Amino acid sequence: MLFVSLIISAALLQAPVPAEDPRIETKEYTEEESAEIIAAFNSARGEQNECLFGFINDYKRDVYNYCVANDLSEGKKFGCERMMGFGLHEGVLEAGLEKCDIDLKSTEAE
């Protein structure tokens, strides 16, 4: 398991480190807005789905690399990995939807 983590970490570090903090700030969403974002994300298919997961993977890689380069783990074990994983929230999903040109209104829950 540790070997797999080291391989993943090495692969992530091969990408350039973002000059600015890439983390997307958490915003307050109503329950309806949150549900709409999640429904749109979950309903993506084909090229839209590939685009979204590419965005998420790039985002996680950039957050991880920025964290490591700037020593933001605060000495916590797997601190940057946790930041990378727990940093996914509706704001990140919304940014992915926007980047991949997915309209929220067309995917509203019925």
VMD Tcl script that draws the C-alpha trace (Angstrom):
set ca {
  {0.00 0.00 0.00}
  {2.82 2.38 0.87}
  {4.49 1.55 -2.45}
  {1.31 2.54 -4.33}
  {1.17 5.82 -2.39}
  {4.77 6.54 -3.31}
  {4.11 5.87 -6.99}
  {1.05 8.14 -6.94}
  {2.99 10.86 -5.12}
  {5.86 10.61 -7.60}
  {3.46 10.87 -10.54}
  {1.75 13.90 -9.03}
  {5.05 15.66 -8.43}
  {6.03 15.43 -12.09}
  {3.53 18.16 -12.95}
  {4.58 21.81 -12.55}
  {3.76 23.51 -9.25}
  {1.12 26.24 -9.60}
  {2.51 29.71 -8.84}
  {-0.66 30.74 -7.01}
  {-2.82 28.79 -4.59}
  {-5.11 26.74 -6.84}
  {-7.68 25.92 -4.15}
  {-11.22 27.02 -4.90}
  {-12.82 28.69 -1.92}
  {-15.81 27.11 -0.27}
  {-19.01 29.09 -0.76}
  {-22.34 28.89 1.00}
  {-24.97 27.12 -1.09}
  {-28.61 26.57 -0.34}
  {-29.72 22.96 -0.20}
  {-31.37 23.43 -3.60}
  {-28.22 24.89 -5.17}
  {-26.07 22.13 -3.71}
  {-28.47 19.42 -4.94}
  {-28.55 21.03 -8.40}
  {-24.75 21.09 -8.66}
  {-24.40 17.49 -7.51}
  {-27.18 16.31 -9.84}
  {-25.55 18.06 -12.82}
  {-22.18 16.53 -11.95}
  {-23.63 13.04 -11.53}
  {-25.64 13.22 -14.74}
  {-22.67 14.00 -17.00}
  {-22.02 11.35 -19.63}
  {-19.53 10.76 -22.41}
  {-17.25 13.67 -23.24}
  {-18.76 15.82 -20.49}
  {-17.97 13.15 -17.91}
  {-14.40 12.83 -19.20}
  {-14.02 16.60 -19.07}
  {-15.29 16.77 -15.48}
  {-13.06 14.00 -14.22}
  {-10.10 15.50 -16.06}
  {-10.83 18.81 -14.33}
  {-11.11 17.11 -10.91}
  {-7.88 15.14 -11.42}
  {-6.00 18.28 -12.55}
  {-7.41 20.21 -9.60}
  {-6.39 17.55 -7.08}
  {-2.90 17.31 -8.63}
  {-2.44 21.09 -8.52}
  {-3.63 21.31 -4.90}
  {-1.32 18.46 -3.87}
  {1.72 19.92 -5.67}
  {1.06 23.37 -4.26}
  {0.68 21.93 -0.76}
  {3.95 19.97 -0.97}
  {5.90 22.84 -2.54}
  {4.72 25.27 0.14}
  {4.89 22.81 3.07}
  {1.21 23.29 3.96}
  {0.79 19.86 5.57}
  {1.70 21.39 8.95}
  {3.63 18.23 9.79}
  {0.49 16.09 9.70}
  {0.83 12.61 8.28}
  {-0.64 12.61 4.78}
  {-1.57 16.28 5.24}
  {-1.34 17.17 1.55}
  {-3.19 14.03 0.51}
  {-5.98 14.95 2.92}
  {-6.06 18.52 1.65}
  {-6.33 17.19 -1.87}
  {-9.17 14.80 -1.07}
  {-11.18 16.78 1.46}
  {-10.88 19.91 -0.66}
  {-13.52 18.66 -3.08}
  {-16.76 20.53 -2.48}
  {-19.64 22.04 -4.44}
  {-17.50 25.02 -5.45}
  {-15.02 22.71 -7.18}
  {-17.82 20.77 -8.85}
  {-19.42 24.03 -9.99}
  {-16.10 25.22 -11.47}
  {-15.81 21.90 -13.32}
  {-19.33 22.24 -14.69}
  {-18.53 25.74 -15.90}
  {-15.23 24.68 -17.49}
  {-16.90 21.74 -19.24}
  {-19.79 23.94 -20.39}
  {-22.49 21.96 -18.57}
  {-25.65 23.93 -17.86}
  {-27.14 23.46 -14.39}
  {-30.67 24.33 -15.45}
  {-30.88 21.53 -17.99}
  {-30.04 18.90 -15.37}
  {-32.42 19.87 -12.55}
  {-33.75 17.01 -10.49}
  {-37.33 16.11 -11.27}
}
mol new
graphics top color blue
foreach p $ca { graphics top sphere $p radius 0.5 }
foreach p [lrange $ca 0 end-1] q [lrange $ca 1 end] { graphics top cylinder $p $q radius 0.2 }
display resetview
